[in-house]
Amino acid sequence: MIETLLLVGILVAVFVGYNIGGATTGVSFGPAVGAHVLSKLGAAALMSVFFFLGGWIVGPAVVETLGEDIVPGDILTLEAGIGVLFFIGLALFAGNLFGVPASTSMTAVGSIAGLGLATGTLDWATMGEIVSWWIVAPIVAFWVSGVIGRYFYPQLNEWVAISRRETHLWVVDRSSTIPKVSAAKGTDKREITGSLIVVGIGCYMAFSSGASNVANAVAPLVGSGALEFEDGVLATFSNMEWGIILAGVAVTIGAFTIARRTLETMGNDITNLPLTAAVVVMTVSATIVTLLSAIGIPVQLVIVATMSIIGLGWGRATRTTTVTDAVRGSEQTSVSVGALTTEEEGEPAPEIGEEEAEDIPKASDLFDPSTTARVILVQNFVPVLATLGAFLTFRFVPIFGF
């Protein structure tokens, strides 16, 4: 019976990891794919490698938080772990069906919190710490990005000049036994440099995703000790290491399959965010997520990235007004995320105070309103679905023994 339960638990964990791969690949590599810098197949391959590295190097701290700290270890039995994983996977699958990368961390924490509420064992101190960081992290992302937007973004946009292309940057020659990759006709060195930066930051984003999200797939199994093997070949790796390996395999499957939908949404549908801005947002977001993951805090990457976009746009828009004019109240500032589209890639920016507020584009020039509304709605619905589903199941279904 234990072997059957373990098999069921592994299958459910794979289902969760599959959906995490679908959700987070779009966030990490959507800008690169949307700009034709990277193919969907290439994005899936890079996601698989760097997600695993992030999970292996940084991820164990978050696994311990989700698997032991939110609810006591003796409550998170194998049966309970299967139930928690089921609701995480179900909620994320619902998001992926809409092509929306939902917050896996919020969904996982919500499912485990539902178990804790149903059994009266929720550690409110740990939940308070996690929720506090959920509030602080987006604020930090906003202000850091705001400073970059006001003082550094125009110069970065001029120096790096990463632009979107209508055709692919690279071509693959498959006429010989070994395929050859080369730059497409008309590609200059600056475009190649810019493309490598976009892909490199995507890999960093995938690493941070692994650091934070590997726990969402396997923490309930690891917390129950179900992957601890005492002898034989399986004893080569520890309970934690088997969990990370399992998550890595599952995410790889999701990255090569269902991620195509979220890559399309994040790369083409939701926003015309300039690639230079995308690089800044991804760098700020990935750094915050990686640092918090190192101390065991599961972070909602999608929300942090959203606040980074808003902060970057706000900072760029405030360049119409100097600090002196702002203090005096002699200038009105039109604050808009659309300010990120004010200049073209490589175009020199005016000095602070030289622009007029009327020159700043509106946010609607940057975001597609209907797609953005759909993304926000689904991203808020998914964690609520997981929490309520877990609570009602653990509270009223006797099979779990609570």
Secondary structure by P-SEA (a helix, b strand, c coil): caaaaaaaaaaaaaaaaaaaaacccccccaaaaaaccccaaaaaaaaaaaaaaaaacccaaaaaaaaccccccccccaaaaaaaaaaaaaaaaaaaaacccccaaaaaaaaaaaaaaaacccaaaaaaaaaaaaaaaaaaaaaaaaaaacccaaaaaaaabbbbbccccccccccccbbbbbbcccccaaaaaaaaaaaaaaaaaaaaaaacccccccaaaaaaccccccccccccccaaaaaaaaaaaaaaaaaaccaaaaaaaaccccccccaaaaaaaaaaaaaaaaaaaaaccccaaaaaaaaaaaaaaaaaaaccccaaaaaaccccccccccccccccccccccccccccccccccccccccaaaaaaaaaaaaaaaaaaaaaaaaaaaccccccc
